[in-house]
Each structure stands twice: as C-alpha cells, then as structure tokens.
Amino acid sequence: MAVTLMRVIACLTVLISVPVTASAQAETKFAAGLSFIADDGTVLAITAIAPNGQLTGTVTTPAGCDAKKPQPMTGWYYPAGAGGALAFSVNWESCNSVTTWSAQYSNATGSFRALWHLAIASAPVWNGIVAGAHFFVVQKK
C-alpha cells in the first residue's frame, strides 16, 4: 500500500511539473488588424469591423488573375459564444469574376474553414461557377 501511494505521489509530481503546451494557448478573438492565411497561400487582412458587423479589408491570392495584388474585400461577421459566423466577398475586376467565402470562426484555434464559390461574368455555362474550400489560420505577428 505504501509503495502504491508513493508511485501515485511521484506521478502527480511529474504531471504538475510538466509545462503548459500550445493546446492551452490564449484565445484569438476575431478582430480588426488580424490577418489570416489559407492553405493555398491566400491572405485575408481585416482592416475594420463596424459595430453592425460589416467587414472591410483585402484578399491577396498567390496565383491566378490579379495574383499578389491585394483586392478590396467586404463582408460580415457575427460574433457568438466561442467564435462567430463570417462571410466575405471579392470583386476580381480584371478577371470578370467574384468570389464569396462563408465560414465559422473559432476563438480557441484562431482559424476557420471556409467554403467558397467563384462566379464568372459570362453567359451561363456549365462551368461558370466553381466551388471549393480553404482552411485559414491567423498569421502571427
């Protein structure tokens, strides 16, 4: 019995002395001034969030039409509980297309998975709307 109690005390001592890991990191609330990078290198920069939730900022893509050129973005954010809902859109003027992303943000991870739709300005064709998904994480400063 005494040996078992000693082992329990030794285990507890080891557990108490283990440093806190990244899983216990501080929350990152969605806010103006934050930038996020997607798995494909797309960067979303939030410039402002109005009291009604309207977003402004830029989106920069690494490839394709208007590559590496920040494009104006507008959208909406609704905070709730541990994160919030967001949607944002870009008018790719020189590409004759628009893209809209829709997502749920997590304060705990500082990230969101977004579904997107890109619509090409042309007569309706079978491939005139493209869809996909991106995973965005907050960029550390």
C-alpha positions as CSV (number, residue, x, y, z in Angstrom):
1,M,0.0,0.0,0.0
2,A,2.8,2.5,0.9
3,V,4.6,1.7,-2.4
4,T,1.5,2.3,-4.4
5,L,0.8,5.6,-2.6
6,M,4.5,6.6,-3.3
7,R,4.0,5.9,-7.0
8,V,0.8,8.0,-7.2
9,I,2.6,10.9,-5.5
10,A,5.6,10.5,-7.9
11,C,3.2,10.5,-10.9
12,L,1.4,13.6,-9.6
13,T,4.6,15.4,-9.1
14,V,5.7,14.7,-12.7
15,L,2.3,15.9,-14.0
16,I,2.3,19.1,-12.0
17,S,5.8,20.0,-13.3
18,V,5.0,19.5,-17.0
19,P,5.0,22.8,-18.8
20,V,1.8,24.1,-20.4
21,T,1.6,23.2,-24.1
22,A,0.3,25.0,-27.1
23,S,-3.1,23.3,-26.6
24,A,-3.7,25.6,-23.7
25,Q,-2.9,28.8,-25.7
26,A,-4.9,32.0,-25.2
27,E,-8.0,32.6,-27.4
28,T,-7.7,34.7,-30.5
29,K,-10.9,36.7,-31.0
30,F,-11.8,37.8,-34.5
31,A,-10.8,41.5,-34.7
32,A,-9.7,44.3,-37.0
33,G,-6.0,44.2,-37.6
34,L,-5.8,40.4,-37.9
35,S,-4.6,38.7,-41.0
36,F,-5.3,35.1,-41.9
37,I,-3.5,32.8,-44.4
38,A,-5.2,29.9,-46.2
39,D,-3.8,26.5,-47.0
40,D,-3.3,27.7,-50.7
41,G,-1.4,30.9,-49.6
42,T,-4.4,33.3,-49.9
43,V,-4.2,36.1,-47.3
44,L,-7.2,37.8,-45.8
45,A,-6.5,41.0,-43.9
46,I,-9.2,42.5,-41.8
47,T,-9.0,46.4,-41.8
48,A,-12.1,47.2,-39.9
49,I,-15.2,45.7,-38.3
50,A,-18.2,48.1,-38.0
51,P,-20.5,47.9,-34.9
52,N,-23.1,46.2,-37.2
53,G,-20.5,43.5,-38.1
54,Q,-19.6,44.8,-41.6
55,L,-16.1,43.8,-42.5
56,T,-13.6,45.7,-44.7
57,G,-10.1,44.6,-45.8
58,T,-8.2,42.9,-48.5
59,V,-7.7,39.4,-50.0
60,T,-4.5,38.6,-51.8
61,T,-4.1,35.4,-53.8
62,P,-0.7,33.8,-54.7
63,A,-1.7,32.7,-58.2
64,G,-4.2,33.3,-61.0
65,C,-5.7,36.5,-62.1
66,D,-4.6,39.5,-60.0
67,A,-2.0,37.3,-58.3
68,K,-0.2,39.0,-55.4
69,K,-2.3,42.2,-55.8
70,P,-4.4,42.9,-52.7
71,Q,-8.1,43.2,-53.7
72,P,-10.8,45.1,-51.7
73,M,-12.9,42.8,-49.6
74,T,-16.2,43.4,-47.9
75,G,-18.2,41.1,-45.7
76,W,-20.0,40.4,-42.4
77,Y,-19.1,39.0,-39.0
78,Y,-21.5,37.9,-36.3
79,P,-19.8,37.0,-33.0
80,A,-21.3,34.4,-30.8
81,G,-20.1,32.3,-28.0
82,A,-16.7,30.7,-28.8
83,G,-16.4,32.3,-32.2
84,G,-18.7,33.5,-34.9
85,A,-20.1,33.3,-38.4
86,L,-18.5,35.2,-41.3
87,A,-18.8,35.8,-45.0
88,F,-16.7,38.0,-47.3
89,S,-16.6,38.7,-51.0
90,V,-14.1,40.0,-53.6
91,N,-14.8,41.5,-57.0
92,W,-11.9,40.5,-59.2
93,E,-12.4,43.4,-61.6
94,S,-9.7,42.5,-64.1
95,C,-10.8,38.8,-64.0
96,N,-14.5,39.4,-64.6
97,S,-15.5,37.3,-61.6
98,V,-16.5,37.4,-58.0
99,T,-15.7,35.1,-55.1
100,T,-17.6,34.7,-51.8
101,W,-16.4,32.7,-48.7
102,S,-18.6,31.6,-45.8
103,A,-17.3,30.2,-42.6
104,Q,-17.5,29.6,-38.8
105,Y,-14.6,31.2,-36.8
106,S,-13.1,29.5,-33.7
107,N,-11.7,31.8,-31.0
108,A,-9.9,28.7,-29.5
109,T,-7.9,27.9,-32.6
110,G,-7.8,31.3,-34.3
111,S,-8.9,29.6,-37.5
112,F,-11.8,28.9,-39.8
113,R,-12.6,26.5,-42.6
114,A,-14.4,28.4,-45.4
115,L,-16.5,27.2,-48.3
116,W,-16.2,29.4,-51.4
117,H,-17.9,30.0,-54.7
118,L,-16.4,31.8,-57.7
119,A,-18.8,33.0,-60.4
120,I,-17.5,34.1,-63.8
121,A,-19.2,37.0,-65.5
122,S,-20.3,35.5,-68.8
123,A,-23.3,33.9,-70.4
124,P,-24.4,31.0,-68.2
125,V,-22.2,27.9,-68.9
126,W,-21.9,24.6,-67.1
127,N,-18.5,25.6,-65.6
128,G,-19.4,29.3,-64.9
129,I,-19.4,28.7,-61.1
130,V,-16.6,27.0,-59.3
131,A,-16.7,25.9,-55.6
132,G,-14.1,24.8,-53.1
133,A,-12.8,25.1,-49.5
134,H,-10.0,26.8,-47.7
135,F,-8.6,26.5,-44.2
136,F,-7.5,29.8,-42.8
137,V,-5.3,30.3,-39.7
138,V,-4.4,33.6,-38.0
139,Q,-1.0,34.9,-39.0
140,K,1.3,35.6,-36.1
141,K,3.0,39.0,-36.0
